[in-house]
Amino acid sequence: MSDVYIIGAGIHQFGRTEERTGRDQGVFAVREALKDAGLEWSDVQFASGGSHAAGKADIMLNDLGLTSIPFINVFNGCATGGSALATAKSAIAAGECDIALAVGFDKHPRGAFAADPKAYGLPDWYGQTGMMMTTQFFALKMQRYMQLHDISRETLGKVAAKSFRNGEKAEHAWRRTPIDLDTIMNSQMINDPLTKFMFCAPAEGGVALILASEKKVRELGADAVKISSVTIRSRPPGSFEVYAPTIDVVNGGKPTILASKAAYEQAGIGPEDIDLAQLQDTEAGAEIMHMAENGICADGEQEKWIAEGRTELDGSLPINTDGGCIACGEPIGATGLRQVYENVTQLRGRAGPRQIKNKPKTAYSHVYGAPGLSGITILEV
Amino acid sequence: MSASLQPIAPNLWSEGPNPQLLGARDASGKIVFPIPEGEAANDVEVIKLSRTGTLWSYTKQEFQPKPPYDGPEEFVPFLVGFIELPGEIIVESHIVETTLEELTLGMKMELVISAFDETRSMFAFRPEQPNNEVVR
C-alpha cells in the first residue's frame, strides 16, 4: 500500500453559529481546506463524510459543485470523522484516486445528549429511569478509577483548567476564557466527582481534510503530513461501555486499548515516540483514563504527570493542545477530524500562540463514544 | 412500598416477599440481564440473580435528564451505581435509602423494590441492613 498524505486542512469555528446549519459549516470547512491545499473543488475525485445529527454529507455537492464524484456518507457516531478519513485514505492507497476529501460536521441542541434506547437495542425502562446517560457513564468510570488508582479530585480540575488555557490560544475553540481551578472545582456538580466545567458541552462545527497520493504531493510540492495509521475498533467482551445496563464480572479489554495497539503497530512506532496527543475528553476524567488506555502512561501515573505539568503545551507530551472537547465543545461528527486538524496544524508549525516547541514530528489522536468504539490516527512529518 | 405500584416493566424481578432480579444464562453459560427478547431469547435459561452484592461504582444524577427520562414531574436528584452480583453479573441500578457520602467501593448492597414515581415501582439497591439476614 502506498503512503497517503494530508495536504489541506480547513475548519469552521466550533461552538454556536445560529445562522448556519451544520452542513453549511461543513461546506465552509471544505472551502477552507481547498484554499489551504491550493486546489479547486473540481480537483477532488472522491469524498467521504458525515454527521451524527446534522444530515447527510453528500448533499454538500449541491453547494460545492455537482462533479459526479463518489461521495460515501458515514454515520458512525463519534468515529464518523475517523471512518471518513479511513475511507478516503483507503481509496487513495488502493490507487482509485489521487485526491480525496474527508469531512465531518455537526450541530446539536443545548444540554446533555439524549438517546433513544431502541436505537441502541436497549429496553425502554433503561431510558425512562434516567440511567442511559453519557455523563453518568463517565462519572461512574472515573469514580471507580480514582479510588483504584489514587487520582485526586484536584487533578480533574487541573485537566479542565489546562483545556481552557489552551482554548484561549486556539481560534477555532468555543471557550476562550481561562477558568481558574477553584471556579472549576466549585462549579455546579453534574455527576460526582465531575462538575460542570469539567465537562464538554454538545456544540457545532465542521472540519475538512484534503488527502493526496505521494505522486500528487510531489507534483504539487505540497506542505504534506503523512497518515501513518488510522484504526477503528468496536468493543470486545467484558468491557465497560457507555449505554450498558450491565458489565461482565470477568474484566475484558477496551476498544481504545485495541485501537491504540493496532495504530502503533501500523505506524511501526510506540507511545514513547509521540510528540503530542489529542485524546477524547468528554470530561476531564476521560482525558486522564485515556492517557493510560492509549499507552502514554501506566494507571495511576497521571497524578504525577499532571502535577508536573507534563501534558501542558510546554510539557514533555502536550495533550489536547487546542483545549480538546472541553474548550471546543462536542459536535459528534466533527470532533475526530478536529483533533486531526489540530495535529496537522502543529506538525506544520502553524499553531501560533499554542505551537509546541522543538518541531514535533509525530502526533496522535483518539476518539471514543457510544456504544463502545474508538478511533485512532497517527500522523508524521 | 405501596402494593398498588406497577412494575416499570414486566419480568425484571420475581414476585413474592424476597424478590430477585430475573436474568438468563445463555448457551455459552454467560449470565445476562435483563432477560433477552426476540431471537436472542432462544436457548436461554431464566435464572434468579443474587439479592446481594458489592458496590462497583456510584454517582449522583444531579440534573434532570431529557426524555426518554420519565421520572417524577418534580425532579429529585438520585443515586445510581453498578452492583457486582458475585460470580454472576454487574448490574446498573438506582441506589436508595442512603447518601452519596456514605457510599464506598466494595460495600455490601441488597436488592429492594422501590417507588419510581407515584404509580410505578423499580428495582434498586440499598446498603445491606445490619441484622437483616437475607434469603438468597
Interface residues (C-beta under 8 A of the other chain):
Chain A: G111 A112 A114 D116 P117 P123 D124 W125 G127 Q128 T129 G130 M131 M132 M133 Q136 A139 L140 K141 Q143 R144 Q147 L148 Q188 M189 I190 N191 D192 P193 A244 P245 T246 I247 D248 V249
Chain B: I8 A9 L12 K30 V32 F33 P34 E37 W56 S57 Y58 T59 K60 Q61 E62 F63 P65 K66 P67 P68 Y69 D70 G71 F78 V80 G81 F82 E84 L85 P86 G87 E88 I89 I90 V91 E92 H94 L100 T104 L105 F116 M122
